[in-house]
Amino acid sequence: MERRATPQHDPNEEGVRLQKVLAAAGVGSRRACEELIEQGRVTVDGKRVLTQGMRVDPEKVVIHVDGMRVASASDATYLAVNKPQGMLSTMTDPEGRPNLGDLVEGRAQRLFHVGRLDAETEGLILLMNDGELAHRLTHPSYGVQKTYVAQVEGVIPRDLGKRLREGILLEDGLARVDSFKMVDAVGRHALVEVVLHEGRKHIVRRLLAEAGFPVNRLVRTRFGPISLGDQRPGKVRGLTREEIGALYKAVGL
């Protein structure tokens, strides 16, 4: 007589059914999530789930679908902000100056920014309430790249990219970029793209200035797998499930 597989059950009967957690995280309808489970495409804490009925604590478990992590905590918040020029990369400011907190005022979650942009630098900055992910995204050992477009003064020589990749000595040590390319040039002004993974203060401005090309305007256009796109200055948007999963993947979570 053929033996039937024993259903997988979590001993925590107070938990939430796995398909409900997946649906709440935006994976799909409950029925679609049940099908994913049946197809063996879901893991919980590293173990593949093959039958229905499992209950989990969404605040504590680590869930992957097709190898991509799902943000399961009920209050998990991941936002992309296009920081305008002149705004501080802080959540509050005792002097009342414009800051990131102004853009998310009224939200119940306590959010924090992932890294910083100086007041005069514009562009993409991430806000979230996921401490482990935020830490890894900003720690240089994980090598998460940031892309900047800079408007600089001067005629760009052909060897500038080579010099920046090999490294330029600053007052706090050698600094180098991962890649460099010319975007556009008009007269004695140029647009250049710089990609690097370290996060020392004012690093892009200091690098280009030391190389002889002062920055007039600087915009961060990409943070790891997240792109600024056509998001307008001062606007806030929630990251998609795919974008959140890509961030986790970028830092090995």
C-alpha positions, 0 to 999 in steps of 0.5 A: 500500500502506497504511503502518503507524504506527511503534511508539513506543519509548523508547531506554532498553531498561532501562526499565519498560514503560509499562503496568506503570508505570501499573498499579503507580501504581494506574491500573488493571490492565495490560490496562486501562492498555494500553487507555488507551494505545491510546485516546491518553489517556496522555502521557509528558513531554508527548508523547502515546503511541499505541502499545504497547512504550514503556519509561520510567524511572519515577523520571524521567518525567512521566506524565499520564492524561486530563490528570491527573498520575500519581505514577510513582516507585516510592517515591512516598509521599503521606499525609494526617494528622489532627494531634492537639492538642499534637503538633508539626509536626516529624518529630523532636524532641530533647526527645522531645515528640510529633511527626509522625514518631511517626505514621510511624515505621518507614517506609523513605521520608524524609518531610517535612511540607507546611507547619506547624500550631502545636502547639495547632492540630489537623487536616489536614497532608500528608506526602510525599517529593515536594520539588517538589510540597511546595514549590509547595503551600506557596509563596503564589504558587501560591494553594493555599487552606487551610480552617480551622474556628475556635471563637471567643469573642464575638457575630459581627457581620455585617460581620466577613467583609467586614473580614477579606476587605478585610484587617486590619493585623498587626504583620508587614503586612496580612493577609486571608482569601479567604472567611469564613462562620458555621458555628454560634453558641451564646450567646457562642461561635461556629464560623466557617470561614476560607479563606486561601492565605497561610501566615504563622505563627499567621495565623488565630489572629492575624487573628481575635484582632486582629478582636476574636475570640480563638480557643479551638480551631482545626482545619484541615479542608482543604488545597487539594483534600484534605479531612480528612473523618471521619479521626480524630485521630492517624490516617494515610492514603495519598492516592488516585491522584485526590487526588495528581493533584488536588494536582499540578493545583492547582500546575500540575504 
